Amino acid sequence: MAEKSRNTLGKGYVHVYTGNGKGKTTAALGLAFRAMGRGLKIYIGQFMKGQHYGELDAARMVPEYITIEQYGKDTLIHVKNPPDPADVRMAQEGLTKVKVAMLSARYDIIILDEITTAHYFHLISLDEMLKLIKQKPDGIELIFTGRYAPKELIDAADVVTEMTEIKHYYQKDVSARDGIER
């Protein structure tokens, strides 16, 4: 695979993958896989995730193309509780790292996995997400994933896809499976 020169994407666009259905992260990773096939470089920041997922191992196989960093604990956050200061700190540190990666000219695609969920849990503000869009250099594709995308983010995006759950085997107590959900 020949490496593409930076800024091969022209303007670069903003995507939002949201909704309550399965497939938001998977769609973003699919785009990353396609882009890698064209020699593009991808940075993935995973908010609210500290668990081990298969994409971490896959990215280690192609470090010249995909970088993944996680900004979260390996436990769940509950919306009924105020955010833990450690969760806020990790999300804010992650946002800083994403911004540095975006402005570094090393990457063509920046994926902010579960950032809209982090916003819902009061770890990231709407203003911070919108500011990132305004700071996006031409030639960078910026992808936001997660449930509960705010209307203002949807309005600012160029591409919005909503995943709708019709049926899921979680409803039959099927646990997350390695290679499929994690």
Phi and psi in degrees as GROMACS dihedral restraints (atoms count N, CA, C in turn):
[ dihedral_restraints ]
;  ai    aj    ak    al  type     phi  dphi    fc
    3     4     5     6     1   -80.3    20    10
    4     5     6     7     1   135.7    20    10
    6     7     8     9     1   -74.7    20    10
    7     8     9    10     1   133.0    20    10
    9    10    11    12     1   -77.9    20    10
   10    11    12    13     1   151.3    20    10
   12    13    14    15     1   -73.9    20    10
   13    14    15    16     1   154.5    20    10
   15    16    17    18     1   -63.5    20    10
   16    17    18    19     1   158.4    20    10
   18    19    20    21     1    62.9    20    10
   19    20    21    22     1    45.1    20    10
   21    22    23    24     1   -91.2    20    10
   22    23    24    25     1    -4.8    20    10
   24    25    26    27     1   -95.2    20    10
   25    26    27    28     1     6.0    20    10
   27    28    29    30     1    68.7    20    10
   28    29    30    31     1  -130.5    20    10
   30    31    32    33     1   -60.1    20    10
   31    32    33    34     1   -43.8    20    10
   33    34    35    36     1    80.1    20    10
   34    35    36    37     1   141.9    20    10
   36    37    38    39     1  -125.3    20    10
   37    38    39    40     1   169.2    20    10
   39    40    41    42     1  -111.3    20    10
   40    41    42    43     1   126.1    20    10
   42    43    44    45     1  -113.2    20    10
   43    44    45    46     1   148.1    20    10
   45    46    47    48     1  -130.3    20    10
   46    47    48    49     1   124.2    20    10
   48    49    50    51     1  -113.5    20    10
   49    50    51    52     1   112.1    20    10
   51    52    53    54     1  -137.0    20    10
   52    53    54    55     1  -175.7    20    10
   54    55    56    57     1   110.6    20    10
   55    56    57    58     1   172.5    20    10
   57    58    59    60     1   -92.3    20    10
   58    59    60    61     1    -1.3    20    10
   60    61    62    63     1   -87.5    20    10
   61    62    63    64     1   162.9    20    10
   63    64    65    66     1   -71.0    20    10
   64    65    66    67     1   143.9    20    10
   66    67    68    69     1   123.6    20    10
   67    68    69    70     1    -0.4    20    10
   69    70    71    72     1   -68.4    20    10
   70    71    72    73     1   -53.4    20    10
   72    73    74    75     1   -64.4    20    10
   73    74    75    76     1   -40.5    20    10
   75    76    77    78     1   -60.6    20    10
   76    77    78    79     1   -40.1    20    10
   78    79    80    81     1   -63.6    20    10
   79    80    81    82     1   -43.3    20    10
   81    82    83    84     1   -64.5    20    10
   82    83    84    85     1   -41.1    20    10
   84    85    86    87     1   -67.9    20    10
   85    86    87    88     1   -35.4    20    10
   87    88    89    90     1   -62.3    20    10
   88    89    90    91     1   -41.8    20    10
   90    91    92    93     1   -63.0    20    10
   91    92    93    94     1   -41.5    20    10
   93    94    95    96     1   -61.0    20    10
   94    95    96    97     1   -42.6    20    10
   96    97    98    99     1   -63.3    20    10
   97    98    99   100     1   -44.3    20    10
   99   100   101   102     1   -61.9    20    10
  100   101   102   103     1   -45.5    20    10
  102   103   104   105     1   -63.1    20    10
  103   104   105   106     1   -41.2    20    10
  105   106   107   108     1   -58.2    20    10
  106   107   108   109     1   -37.8    20    10
  108   109   110   111     1   -63.4    20    10
  109   110   111   112     1   -18.3    20    10
  111   112   113   114     1  -104.5    20    10
  112   113   114   115     1    11.4    20    10
  114   115   116   117     1    82.9    20    10
  115   116   117   118     1    10.6    20    10
  117   118   119   120     1   -82.9    20    10
  118   119   120   121     1   157.8    20    10
  120   121   122   123     1  -111.0    20    10
  121   122   123   124     1   139.7    20    10
  123   124   125   126     1  -127.1    20    10
  124   125   126   127     1   136.4    20    10
  126   127   128   129     1  -115.5    20    10
  127   128   129   130     1   128.1    20    10
  129   130   131   132     1  -120.4    20    10
  130   131   132   133     1   118.6    20    10
  132   133   134   135     1  -105.3    20    10
  133   134   135   136     1   120.1    20    10
  135   136   137   138     1  -103.3    20    10
  136   137   138   139     1   111.3    20    10
  138   139   140   141     1   -85.8    20    10
  139   140   141   142     1   144.6    20    10
  141   142   143   144     1    62.0    20    10
  142   143   144   145     1    20.5    20    10
  144   145   146   147     1  -124.7    20    10
  145   146   147   148     1   127.5    20    10
  147   148   149   150     1  -135.4    20    10
  148   149   150   151     1     1.8    20    10
  150   151   152   153     1   -79.6    20    10
  151   152   153   154     1   164.0    20    10
  153   154   155   156     1   -86.1    20    10
  154   155   156   157     1   122.6    20    10
  156   157   158   159     1  -121.0    20    10
  157   158   159   160     1   154.0    20    10
  159   160   161   162     1   -59.6    20    10
  160   161   162   163     1   -30.5    20    10
  162   163   164   165     1   -64.7    20    10
  163   164   165   166     1   -23.9    20    10
  165   166   167   168     1   -65.1    20    10
  166   167   168   169     1   -44.5    20    10
  168   169   170   171     1   -67.1    20    10
  169   170   171   172     1   -40.6    20    10
  171   172   173   174     1   -62.4    20    10
  172   173   174   175     1   -41.9    20    10
  174   175   176   177     1   -64.3    20    10
  175   176   177   178     1   -33.6    20    10
  177   178   179   180     1   -65.0    20    10
  178   179   180   181     1   -21.5    20    10
  180   181   182   183     1   -78.2    20    10
  181   182   183   184     1   -19.9    20    10
  183   184   185   186     1  -135.2    20    10
  184   185   186   187     1    54.9    20    10
  186   187   188   189     1   -64.5    20    10
  187   188   189   190     1   -18.9    20    10
  189   190   191   192     1   -74.1    20    10
  190   191   192   193     1   -12.5    20    10
  192   193   194   195     1  -116.8    20    10
  193   194   195   196     1   -39.7    20    10
  195   196   197   198     1  -125.0    20    10
  196   197   198   199     1   129.7    20    10
  198   199   200   201     1  -118.0    20    10
  199   200   201   202     1   128.9    20    10
  201   202   203   204     1  -123.4    20    10
  202   203   204   205     1   133.9    20    10
  204   205   206   207     1  -130.8    20    10
  205   206   207   208     1   143.8    20    10
  207   208   209   210     1  -108.6    20    10
  208   209   210   211     1   141.7    20    10
  210   211   212   213     1  -126.7    20    10
  211   212   213   214     1    72.3    20    10
  213   214   215   216     1  -178.4    20    10
  214   215   216   217     1   170.1    20    10
  216   217   218   219     1   -86.8    20    10
  217   218   219   220     1   171.0    20    10
  219   220   221   222     1   -92.3    20    10
  220   221   222   223     1    26.0    20    10
  222   223   224   225     1  -124.4    20    10
  223   224   225   226     1   163.3    20    10
  225   226   227   228     1   -83.8    20    10
  226   227   228   229     1   153.4    20    10
  228   229   230   231     1  -107.4    20    10
  229   230   231   232     1   139.9    20    10
  231   232   233   234     1  -108.6    20    10
  232   233   234   235     1   131.1    20    10
  234   235   236   237     1   -64.8    20    10
  235   236   237   238     1   -23.8    20    10
  237   238   239   240     1   -74.6    20    10
  238   239   240   241     1   -16.9    20    10
  240   241   242   243     1   -99.4    20    10
  241   242   243   244     1   147.7    20    10
  243   244   245   246     1   -64.0    20    10
  244   245   246   247     1   151.0    20    10
  246   247   248   249     1   -62.7    20    10
  247   248   249   250     1   138.8    20    10
  249   250   251   252     1   -70.9    20    10
  250   251   252   253     1   135.2    20    10
  252   253   254   255     1   -54.8    20    10
  253   254   255   256     1   -32.6    20    10
  255   256   257   258     1   -66.5    20    10
  256   257   258   259     1   -38.1    20    10
  258   259   260   261     1   -65.9    20    10
  259   260   261   262     1   -42.4    20    10
  261   262   263   264     1   -62.3    20    10
  262   263   264   265     1   -45.6    20    10
  264   265   266   267     1   -59.6    20    10
  265   266   267   268     1   -46.8    20    10
  267   268   269   270     1   -62.2    20    10
  268   269   270   271     1   -42.2    20    10
  270   271   272   273     1   -64.9    20    10
  271   272   273   274     1   -42.1    20    10
  273   274   275   276     1   -67.3    20    10
  274   275   276   277     1   -40.3    20    10
  276   277   278   279     1   -63.1    20    10
  277   278   279   280     1   -39.6    20    10
  279   280   281   282     1   -63.2    20    10
  280   281   282   283     1   -42.8    20    10
  282   283   284   285     1   -60.0    20    10
  283   284   285   286     1   -40.8    20    10
  285   286   287   288     1   -62.3    20    10
  286   287   288   289     1   -44.3    20    10
  288   289   290   291     1   -63.4    20    10
  289   290   291   292     1   -40.1    20    10
  291   292   293   294     1   -61.9    20    10
  292   293   294   295     1   -44.6    20    10
  294   295   296   297     1   -62.3    20    10
  295   296   297   298     1   -44.1    20    10
  297   298   299   300     1   -60.4    20    10
  298   299   300   301     1   -44.7    20    10
  300   301   302   303     1   -62.0    20    10
  301   302   303   304     1   -42.9    20    10
  303   304   305   306     1   -63.4    20    10
  304   305   306   307     1   -38.6    20    10
  306   307   308   309     1   -88.6    20    10
  307   308   309   310     1    -3.0    20    10
  309   310   311   312     1   -76.5    20    10
  310   311   312   313     1   -16.0    20    10
  312   313   314   315     1    66.2    20    10
  313   314   315   316     1    15.5    20    10
  315   316   317   318     1   -92.9    20    10
  316   317   318   319     1   -18.6    20    10
  318   319   320   321     1  -123.7    20    10
  319   320   321   322     1   150.5    20    10
  321   322   323   324     1   -98.1    20    10
  322   323   324   325     1   -31.1    20    10
  324   325   326   327     1  -129.4    20    10
  325   326   327   328     1   132.8    20    10
  327   328   329   330     1  -120.0    20    10
  328   329   330   331     1   122.1    20    10
  330   331   332   333     1  -111.2    20    10
  331   332   333   334     1   124.7    20    10
  333   334   335   336     1  -106.8    20    10
  334   335   336   337     1    84.4    20    10
  336   337   338   339     1   -74.2    20    10
  337   338   339   340     1   126.5    20    10
  339   340   341   342     1    67.9    20    10
  340   341   342   343     1    19.8    20    10
  342   343   344   345     1   -69.7    20    10
  343   344   345   346     1   -33.1    20    10
  345   346   347   348     1   -70.7    20    10
  346   347   348   349     1   -28.8    20    10
  348   349   350   351     1   -70.3    20    10
  349   350   351   352     1   -39.5    20    10
  351   352   353   354     1   -61.4    20    10
  352   353   354   355     1   -35.9    20    10
  354   355   356   357     1   -64.9    20    10
  355   356   357   358     1   -44.9    20    10
  357   358   359   360     1   -57.8    20    10
  358   359   360   361     1   -35.4    20    10
  360   361   362   363     1   -90.0    20    10
  361   362   363   364     1    13.2    20    10
  363   364   365   366     1    65.3    20    10
  364   365   366   367     1    32.8    20    10
  366   367   368   369     1   -97.3    20    10
  367   368   369   370     1   -26.4    20    10
  369   370   371   372     1  -133.8    20    10
  370   371   372   373     1   139.3    20    10
  372   373   374   375     1   -90.5    20    10
  373   374   375   376     1   158.3    20    10
  375   376   377   378     1   -59.8    20    10
  376   377   378   379     1   -43.0    20    10
  378   379   380   381     1   -58.3    20    10
  379   380   381   382     1   -38.3    20    10
  381   382   383   384     1   -65.3    20    10
  382   383   384   385     1   -40.2    20    10
  384   385   386   387     1   -67.4    20    10
  385   386   387   388     1   -43.9    20    10
  387   388   389   390     1   -66.2    20    10
  388   389   390   391     1   -35.8    20    10
  390   391   392   393     1   -63.9    20    10
  391   392   393   394     1   -38.4    20    10
  393   394   395   396     1   -60.8    20    10
  394   395   396   397     1   -40.9    20    10
  396   397   398   399     1   -62.7    20    10
  397   398   399   400     1   -44.0    20    10
  399   400   401   402     1   -65.1    20    10
  400   401   402   403     1   -29.9    20    10
  402   403   404   405     1   -86.4    20    10
  403   404   405   406     1    -7.6    20    10
  405   406   407   408     1   -61.7    20    10
  406   407   408   409     1   122.2    20    10
  408   409   410   411     1   -70.1    20    10
  409   410   411   412     1   154.8    20    10
  411   412   413   414     1   -57.8    20    10
  412   413   414   415     1   148.6    20    10
  414   415   416   417     1    88.6    20    10
  415   416   417   418     1    -2.8    20    10
  417   418   419   420     1  -107.0    20    10
  418   419   420   421     1   130.0    20    10
  420   421   422   423     1   -95.0    20    10
  421   422   423   424     1   127.5    20    10
  423   424   425   426     1  -117.4    20    10
  424   425   426   427     1   124.7    20    10
  426   427   428   429     1  -125.1    20    10
  427   428   429   430     1   124.2    20    10
  429   430   431   432     1  -107.0    20    10
  430   431   432   433     1   132.4    20    10
  432   433   434   435     1  -125.6    20    10
  433   434   435   436     1   161.1    20    10
  435   436   437   438     1   131.6    20    10
  436   437   438   439     1   161.5    20    10
  438   439   440   441     1   -70.2    20    10
  439   440   441   442     1   163.7    20    10
  441   442   443   444     1    63.3    20    10
  442   443   444   445     1    35.9    20    10
  444   445   446   447     1   -60.3    20    10
  445   446   447   448     1   128.1    20    10
  447   448   449   450     1   -70.8    20    10
  448   449   450   451     1   151.0    20    10
  450   451   452   453     1   -54.4    20    10
  451   452   453   454     1   -40.3    20    10
  453   454   455   456     1   -63.2    20    10
  454   455   456   457     1   -36.1    20    10
  456   457   458   459     1   -70.0    20    10
  457   458   459   460     1   -42.4    20    10
  459   460   461   462     1   -59.8    20    10
  460   461   462   463     1   -42.8    20    10
  462   463   464   465     1   -64.2    20    10
  463   464   465   466     1   -33.4    20    10
  465   466   467   468     1   -79.8    20    10
  466   467   468   469     1   -16.0    20    10
  468   469   470   471     1   -82.5    20    10
  469   470   471   472     1   160.0    20    10
  471   472   473   474     1   -95.9    20    10
  472   473   474   475     1   -30.6    20    10
  474   475   476   477     1  -131.5    20    10
  475   476   477   478     1   127.1    20    10
  477   478   479   480     1  -131.9    20    10
  478   479   480   481     1   127.3    20    10
  480   481   482   483     1  -124.2    20    10
  481   482   483   484     1   130.4    20    10
  483   484   485   486     1  -109.1    20    10
  484   485   486   487     1   121.5    20    10
  486   487   488   489     1   -86.5    20    10
  487   488   489   490     1   123.9    20    10
  489   490   491   492     1  -112.6    20    10
  490   491   492   493     1   126.0    20    10
  492   493   494   495     1   -79.3    20    10
  493   494   495   496     1   122.2    20    10
  495   496   497   498     1   -99.3    20    10
  496   497   498   499     1   -42.4    20    10
  498   499   500   501     1  -158.1    20    10
  499   500   501   502     1   141.8    20    10
  501   502   503   504     1  -148.9    20    10
  502   503   504   505     1   140.4    20    10
  504   505   506   507     1   -72.6    20    10
  505   506   507   508     1    -7.6    20    10
  507   508   509   510     1   -57.5    20    10
  508   509   510   511     1   -33.0    20    10
  510   511   512   513     1   -64.5    20    10
  511   512   513   514     1   -16.2    20    10
  513   514   515   516     1  -106.9    20    10
  514   515   516   517     1    22.5    20    10
  516   517   518   519     1    64.2    20    10
  517   518   519   520     1    29.0    20    10
  519   520   521   522     1   -82.0    20    10
  520   521   522   523     1   123.8    20    10
  522   523   524   525     1   -75.8    20    10
  523   524   525   526     1   161.0    20    10
  525   526   527   528     1   -58.7    20    10
  526   527   528   529     1   138.3    20    10
  528   529   530   531     1  -113.2    20    10
  529   530   531   532     1   140.7    20    10
  531   532   533   534     1   -61.6    20    10
  532   533   534   535     1   134.3    20    10
  534   535   536   537     1    87.8    20    10
  535   536   537   538     1   -13.0    20    10
  537   538   539   540     1  -115.3    20    10
  538   539   540   541     1   -59.9    20    10
  540   541   542   543     1  -101.5    20    10
  541   542   543   544     1   -16.3    20    10
